[in-house]
Amino acid sequence: MSAIRRGSDEHRPDVHARAVLVCDNGVLTFEDVDAHRDHTTCTAVARIRYEEHRIALDQITPYVLDMLGFFEELVSDSAGWPGVKSWRSEATEMRVEARFERGFVRFEIAVRWLAVRDGETWRGRLRVEHDKLAEFVETLRELLGLERGARFTVM
C-alpha cells in the first residue's frame, strides 16, 4: 500500500488546487482535498451541461487508494477493456462506472446524498477521450499526496 506523503502547505503551494477532467459534455472535479494520516476529505463535483452536483467525501486511506487506483487502471488500459470498470466511495455516496468505446471512456456517475436529501440519487454520463485521463490522474495523485493508488482485491 502506498503511503500518503504528509507535509505543510509549503509542499502544496496551491491549497485550492483541483483535479479537473474536462469531458465532451461536462467536467468531473475533485477539489478541497484535505489529506490526513488515516483519512482524506474532498469534494467531488460532476457538471454535465448546465447541471452541477457536489458531494463531500470522507474516506479512510484504503478507499482513497482504491479511488486513485481506479483512475490509474483506466489510464494503463490504453487498448481498452471489455465490460465495465467501477469504483465507489467508502459510504457509497458516489459511484463511477467506466466503459471503453473506440478511444473514448464513458463514465456513468451516481451521486447519493445520504443525510441532506434523504438518500436522493442523481445520475449522469460523461464522455472523454482516453488520452485526456493521464494528466487528470497525475494531478489527482499530487492532490492526494500519493505516489500511486491500489485497487481493492477480491479474495
Buried (B, 14 or more C-beta within 10 A) or exposed (E): EBEBEEEEEEEBEEEEBBBBBBBEEBBBBBBBBEBEEEBBBBBBBBBBEEEEBBBEBBBEBBBBBBBBBBBBBBBEBEEEBEEEBEBBBBEEBBBBBBBBEEEBBBBBBBBBBEEEEEEEEBEBBBBBEBEBBBBBBEBBBBBBBBEEBBBEEEE
